[in-house]
Amino acid sequence: MRSLFICAFVVLSAFVYSCRKSNAGPSVDDNILNYKIDEIPVTQDYVVGSFYTNFTAFNPNVPLTPVVGKYGMPNGVVDPTVMTQQIADAGKAKLDFFVFSFRSFNLDYNNFKFDSTVIQSFLNVNGSMKFALSYTWDAGKYGLTTATPLEGNPTKLAQFLDDVQRLSGLFSNSNYMKVGGKILLLIRNAQVLYSNDNPSIYKSLRDQLSAKGFQAYIVGMQDAWTPPARYPFRFKGCVDAIYHDSYSKVSSWDRYYLLPQTMDQAWIYSKKYFSDNYSVDYIPNISPAFNPKINNPTTTNPVFPRGDTGVALFKTLCNVAKKNVSTTTRLVLIDSFNDWANGTELEPATTYGDTYLNIVKSEFKK
């Protein structure tokens, strides 16, 4: 009888525990972000480009020292020994191309001249490395708003088209990056290219480039952490691909603690949405690290660190990128090669050496 009572008690206890567990509500195990990002083996090379950052003088608040020494770009001139080493370092990572920025010739001439000089510094010493250009759209310089769209101002539209066409000499360079035989052209801040008919603007741009003998693969940038449906009127029927500004420059701790999974879920959704609704590719954009304290020492925002923790996180983000890459282009962007002022650089430092170059090589190349 005693043993029967014990057996009955055990069964009842198990039943009660089961009921309590089932009624306890969701647990951390049920969280959609509670999963591991697996290592994706490289069976075919990815095409990897890195943004090259322009700056006049090296930020004195940067706590690290480049292996090439602390350098500047007075009037856009990059010392040939520095640029030569940067190209060699890009080769160690097997980067396919640099992305250089350029601003408006017509409305921002001094910065256009600075950007052009940086690009020329690269061309003066470059051997076979590819490069692409990113036009920085600046609605403020153009004096445009949603109430004063681009197509409503023929002068401004002509200036925009002229800005891009002026790069024809660079587009003709044998080392200019192409995707499917088309020149790769990025538009930074494309989400604020104010127009009531963006497809007509991009058609005009493509037509004028075509008249000069160039077919373009145009990639528009959308600001970070924005949903894919926010700017359909800026991208649909306009661009061939979209990338988000770097998600790694996080300002909230919840995103930082779950950065790989959060990025993965956002990119899975964005990639599918862009493909299904815009018929365009999605290009992942990742950063090796991020240090907001360089520009704002008192900030309490999270630092995406260097060291073992940062290395592990960057490797994981490389695999998030591989998970969400376009199977057609296999393009991946890295922000940045040398943005020391934000702490996002791949470029070797005296502390970590070639660590990040080696990660890029091992994660994206066979």
C-alpha positions as CSV (number, residue, x, y, z in Angstrom):
1,M,0.0,0.0,0.0
2,R,2.8,2.3,0.9
3,S,4.6,1.7,-2.4
4,L,1.3,2.3,-4.2
5,F,0.9,5.6,-2.4
6,I,4.4,6.7,-3.3
7,C,3.9,5.8,-7.0
8,A,0.6,7.8,-7.0
9,F,2.4,10.8,-5.4
10,V,5.2,10.7,-8.0
11,V,2.7,10.6,-10.9
12,L,0.6,13.4,-9.4
13,S,3.7,15.6,-8.8
14,A,4.9,15.1,-12.3
15,F,1.4,16.0,-13.6
16,V,1.4,19.2,-11.5
17,Y,4.9,20.1,-12.6
18,S,4.0,19.6,-16.2
19,C,0.9,21.8,-15.8
20,R,2.9,24.5,-14.1
21,K,5.6,24.4,-16.8
22,S,3.1,24.5,-19.6
23,N,1.2,27.4,-18.0
24,A,4.4,29.4,-17.1
25,G,4.4,31.3,-20.4
26,P,7.2,31.8,-22.8
27,S,10.8,31.3,-21.7
28,V,14.1,32.4,-23.1
29,D,14.2,29.2,-25.1
30,D,11.2,30.4,-27.0
31,N,12.8,33.6,-28.1
32,I,13.1,34.0,-31.9
33,L,16.6,35.3,-31.4
34,N,17.7,32.4,-29.3
35,Y,19.7,30.5,-31.9
36,K,23.3,30.1,-33.0
37,I,24.8,31.5,-36.3
38,D,26.5,28.5,-37.8
39,E,29.8,28.7,-39.7
40,I,29.1,28.6,-43.4
41,P,32.0,26.9,-45.3
42,V,33.3,28.8,-48.4
43,T,32.8,26.6,-51.4
44,Q,32.9,29.5,-53.8
45,D,34.6,32.9,-53.4
46,Y,32.5,35.9,-52.4
47,V,33.0,39.3,-54.0
48,V,34.1,41.6,-51.2
49,G,34.5,45.4,-51.4
50,S,35.4,47.8,-48.6
51,F,34.6,51.4,-48.2
52,Y,37.7,53.7,-48.2
53,T,37.3,56.7,-45.9
54,N,38.5,60.2,-46.7
55,F,39.8,62.4,-43.9
56,T,42.1,65.4,-43.8
57,A,44.0,64.7,-40.5
58,F,44.2,61.6,-38.3
59,N,41.8,62.0,-35.3
60,P,43.9,62.5,-32.2
61,N,41.3,60.7,-30.1
62,V,41.8,57.4,-31.9
63,P,43.4,55.0,-29.3
64,L,45.1,52.8,-31.9
65,T,48.0,53.4,-34.2
66,P,48.0,52.2,-37.8
67,V,50.9,50.0,-38.8
68,V,51.7,52.5,-41.5
69,G,51.8,55.3,-38.9
70,K,49.2,58.0,-38.2
71,Y,48.5,59.6,-41.5
72,G,46.4,62.3,-43.0
73,M,45.2,63.3,-46.5
74,P,46.0,67.0,-46.8
75,N,43.9,68.4,-49.7
76,G,43.1,64.7,-50.5
77,V,46.7,63.7,-51.2
78,V,47.5,60.2,-49.7
79,D,51.2,59.6,-49.3
80,P,52.2,57.0,-52.0
81,T,53.9,54.8,-49.4
82,V,50.7,54.7,-47.3
83,M,48.4,54.0,-50.3
84,T,50.8,51.4,-51.6
85,Q,50.8,49.6,-48.3
86,Q,47.0,49.9,-48.0
87,I,46.6,48.2,-51.4
88,A,49.0,45.5,-50.3
89,D,47.0,45.0,-47.1
90,A,43.8,44.8,-49.1
91,G,45.6,42.0,-51.1
92,K,46.3,40.1,-47.9
93,A,42.5,40.1,-47.2
94,K,41.9,39.2,-50.8
95,L,39.5,42.2,-51.0
96,D,38.2,42.6,-54.6
97,F,37.8,46.3,-54.6
98,F,37.8,49.6,-52.7
99,V,34.7,51.9,-52.7
100,F,35.7,55.5,-53.0
101,S,33.2,58.3,-52.3
102,F,32.7,61.4,-54.4
103,R,30.6,64.4,-53.9
104,S,28.9,66.9,-56.2
105,F,31.1,68.7,-58.7
106,N,28.4,71.3,-59.3
107,L,27.3,72.0,-55.7
108,D,30.2,70.8,-53.5
109,Y,33.3,71.5,-55.6
110,N,35.9,71.7,-52.8
111,N,34.9,68.3,-51.5
112,F,34.6,66.9,-55.0
113,K,38.2,68.0,-55.6
114,F,39.3,66.4,-52.4
115,D,37.6,63.1,-53.2
116,S,39.1,63.2,-56.8
117,T,42.6,63.7,-55.4
118,V,42.2,60.7,-53.0
119,I,41.1,58.5,-56.0
120,Q,44.0,59.8,-58.0
121,S,46.4,58.9,-55.2
122,F,45.1,55.4,-55.5
123,L,45.4,55.3,-59.3
124,N,48.9,56.6,-59.2
125,V,50.2,53.6,-57.4
126,N,47.6,50.9,-58.1
127,G,48.5,47.8,-60.0
128,S,45.5,45.5,-60.6
129,M,43.1,46.2,-57.6
130,K,39.6,47.0,-58.6
131,F,37.7,50.1,-57.4
132,A,34.1,51.4,-57.5
133,L,32.6,54.8,-56.8
134,S,29.9,55.9,-54.4
135,Y,28.1,59.1,-55.1
136,T,27.1,60.9,-51.9
137,W,23.6,62.3,-52.4
138,D,23.1,65.4,-50.4
139,A,19.6,66.8,-50.4
140,G,20.7,69.8,-48.5
141,K,23.3,70.8,-51.1
142,Y,20.7,70.4,-53.8
143,G,18.2,72.5,-51.7
144,L,15.5,69.8,-52.1
145,T,12.8,68.5,-49.8
146,T,9.7,66.3,-50.3
147,A,7.9,69.5,-51.2
148,T,10.5,70.5,-53.8
149,P,11.3,67.3,-55.7
150,L,14.2,66.9,-58.1
151,E,12.2,66.5,-61.3
152,G,10.5,69.8,-60.5
153,N,13.9,71.6,-60.9
154,P,15.5,71.0,-64.3
155,T,18.7,72.8,-63.3
156,K,19.2,70.6,-60.3
157,L,18.4,67.5,-62.2
158,A,20.9,68.5,-64.9
159,Q,23.5,69.0,-62.2
160,F,22.9,65.6,-60.7
161,L,23.2,63.9,-64.1
162,D,26.3,65.9,-64.9
163,D,27.9,65.0,-61.5
164,V,27.8,61.3,-62.4
165,Q,28.7,61.7,-66.0
166,R,31.9,63.5,-65.1
167,L,33.2,60.2,-63.8
168,S,33.2,58.7,-67.2
169,G,37.0,58.7,-67.3
170,L,37.1,56.6,-64.2
171,F,34.3,54.3,-65.4
172,S,36.5,53.6,-68.4
173,N,39.5,52.6,-66.3
174,S,40.4,48.9,-66.8
175,N,40.3,48.3,-63.1
176,Y,36.9,49.7,-62.6
177,M,34.6,47.2,-60.8
178,K,31.9,45.6,-62.8
179,V,29.0,43.3,-61.9
180,G,27.7,41.2,-64.8
181,G,29.6,43.4,-67.2
182,K,28.0,46.6,-65.8
183,I,29.8,49.3,-64.0
184,L,29.2,49.2,-60.2
185,L,27.8,52.6,-59.0
186,L,26.7,53.2,-55.4
187,I,24.4,56.0,-54.4
188,R,24.8,56.9,-50.7
189,N,21.8,58.3,-48.9
190,A,19.6,57.2,-51.8
191,Q,16.6,57.2,-49.4
192,V,16.6,61.0,-49.5
193,L,16.8,61.5,-53.2
194,Y,13.6,63.5,-53.2
195,S,11.4,63.0,-56.2
196,N,7.8,62.2,-57.0
197,D,9.0,59.9,-59.8
198,N,12.3,58.3,-58.8
199,P,12.1,55.7,-61.6
200,S,12.3,58.5,-64.2
201,I,15.3,60.0,-62.5
202,Y,17.2,56.7,-62.6
203,K,16.1,56.1,-66.1
204,S,17.5,59.4,-67.2
205,L,20.8,58.6,-65.4
206,R,21.0,55.2,-67.1
207,D,20.2,56.6,-70.5
208,Q,22.9,59.2,-70.3
209,L,25.4,56.7,-69.1
210,S,24.4,54.4,-71.8
211,A,24.9,57.1,-74.4
212,K,28.5,57.2,-73.2
213,G,28.8,53.5,-73.5
214,F,28.2,52.4,-69.9
215,Q,25.6,50.0,-68.6
216,A,25.3,50.5,-64.8
217,Y,24.6,48.2,-61.9
218,I,23.2,50.8,-59.4
219,V,23.2,50.1,-55.7
220,G,21.2,52.4,-53.4
221,M,21.9,52.8,-49.7
222,Q,19.1,52.8,-47.1
223,D,19.8,54.1,-43.6
224,A,20.5,51.5,-41.0
225,W,17.8,49.7,-38.9
226,T,15.0,50.9,-41.2
227,P,12.4,48.4,-42.5
228,P,12.5,47.5,-46.2
229,A,9.0,48.9,-46.9
230,R,9.9,52.4,-45.8
231,Y,11.1,53.8,-49.1
232,P,9.5,51.9,-52.0
233,F,9.1,55.1,-53.9
234,R,12.9,55.7,-53.7
235,F,14.0,52.3,-54.9
236,K,11.4,50.3,-56.7
237,G,12.0,50.5,-60.5
238,C,15.2,52.5,-59.8
239,V,18.1,50.4,-58.5
240,D,19.6,46.9,-59.1
241,A,20.5,46.3,-55.4
242,I,20.1,47.8,-52.0
243,Y,22.4,47.8,-48.9
244,H,21.8,49.2,-45.4
245,D,24.3,51.5,-43.8
246,S,26.3,49.5,-41.2
247,Y,24.1,47.9,-38.5
248,S,27.2,47.5,-36.4
249,K,27.2,51.2,-35.4
250,V,24.6,50.4,-32.8
251,S,23.3,52.9,-30.2
252,S,21.1,50.5,-28.2
253,W,22.2,47.7,-25.8
254,D,19.5,45.3,-26.8
255,R,20.6,45.3,-30.4
256,Y,24.2,45.0,-29.3
257,Y,23.7,42.0,-27.1
258,L,21.9,40.1,-29.8
259,L,23.6,41.8,-32.8
260,P,24.2,38.8,-35.0
261,Q,20.7,37.3,-34.6
262,T,19.0,40.7,-34.8
263,M,20.9,41.5,-38.0
264,D,20.1,38.1,-39.4
265,Q,16.4,38.4,-38.9
266,A,16.3,41.9,-40.3
267,W,18.3,40.9,-43.4
268,I,16.3,37.7,-44.0
269,Y,13.2,39.8,-44.1
270,S,14.8,42.7,-46.1
271,K,16.3,40.4,-48.7
272,K,13.0,38.6,-49.3
273,Y,11.0,41.8,-49.3
274,F,13.3,43.6,-51.7
275,S,13.4,40.6,-54.0
276,D,9.6,39.9,-53.9
277,N,8.5,43.5,-54.2
278,Y,11.3,45.4,-55.9
279,S,13.0,42.6,-57.9
280,V,16.4,43.7,-56.6
281,D,19.4,42.1,-54.9
282,Y,20.3,42.7,-51.3
283,I,24.0,43.3,-50.3
284,P,25.0,42.7,-46.7
285,N,27.2,45.4,-45.2
286,I,29.3,44.6,-42.0
287,S,31.9,46.3,-39.8
288,P,34.8,44.7,-38.0
289,A,34.2,46.9,-34.8
290,F,32.8,50.2,-33.7
291,N,33.9,52.7,-31.0
292,P,31.5,55.6,-30.5
293,K,33.7,57.0,-27.7
294,I,36.3,58.3,-30.1
295,N,33.9,61.0,-31.2
296,N,31.9,61.2,-28.0
297,P,34.0,60.1,-24.9
298,T,31.1,60.5,-22.5
299,T,28.6,58.3,-24.4
300,T,27.1,55.3,-22.7
301,N,26.3,53.6,-26.1
302,P,27.8,50.2,-26.5
303,V,31.3,49.7,-27.9
304,F,31.7,46.8,-30.4
305,P,35.2,46.0,-29.2
306,R,38.5,44.7,-30.5
307,G,40.2,41.8,-28.7
308,D,38.9,38.2,-28.5
309,T,35.3,39.2,-28.0
310,G,35.3,41.5,-31.0
311,V,37.1,39.0,-33.2
312,A,34.5,36.3,-32.4
313,L,31.7,38.8,-33.0
314,F,33.1,39.9,-36.4
315,K,33.5,36.3,-37.5
316,T,29.9,35.7,-36.6
317,L,28.8,38.7,-38.6
318,C,30.8,37.5,-41.6
319,N,28.6,34.4,-41.4
320,V,25.4,36.4,-41.1
321,A,26.5,38.2,-44.3
322,K,27.1,34.8,-46.0
323,K,23.7,33.6,-44.9
324,N,22.0,36.6,-46.6
325,V,24.2,37.3,-49.7
326,S,22.7,37.3,-53.1
327,T,23.3,34.0,-54.9
328,T,23.5,36.0,-58.1
329,T,26.2,38.5,-57.3
330,R,27.7,37.1,-54.0
331,L,28.5,40.7,-53.1
332,V,29.5,41.7,-49.6
333,L,30.5,45.2,-48.4
334,I,32.7,46.0,-45.4
335,D,32.4,49.4,-43.7
336,S,35.2,50.2,-43.5
337,F,38.8,49.8,-44.6
338,N,40.2,52.8,-42.8
339,D,37.5,54.7,-40.8
340,W,39.7,55.1,-37.8
341,A,37.5,57.9,-36.4
342,N,34.7,55.4,-35.9
343,G,36.8,52.5,-35.0
344,T,35.4,50.4,-37.9
345,E,38.7,49.8,-39.8
346,L,40.1,46.6,-41.3
347,E,43.4,48.3,-41.8
348,P,46.2,46.8,-39.6
349,A,47.0,48.5,-36.2
350,T,50.1,47.9,-34.1
351,T,48.0,46.1,-31.5
352,Y,46.0,43.6,-33.7
353,G,48.2,43.5,-36.8
354,D,46.6,41.6,-39.8
355,T,43.9,39.9,-37.6
356,Y,41.0,41.4,-39.4
357,L,42.5,41.0,-42.9
358,N,43.0,37.3,-42.2
359,I,39.4,36.9,-41.0
360,V,38.1,38.4,-44.2
361,K,40.3,36.2,-46.3
362,S,39.3,33.0,-44.4
363,E,35.6,33.8,-44.2
364,F,35.0,34.8,-47.8
365,K,37.7,33.2,-49.9
366,K,38.4,29.5,-50.6
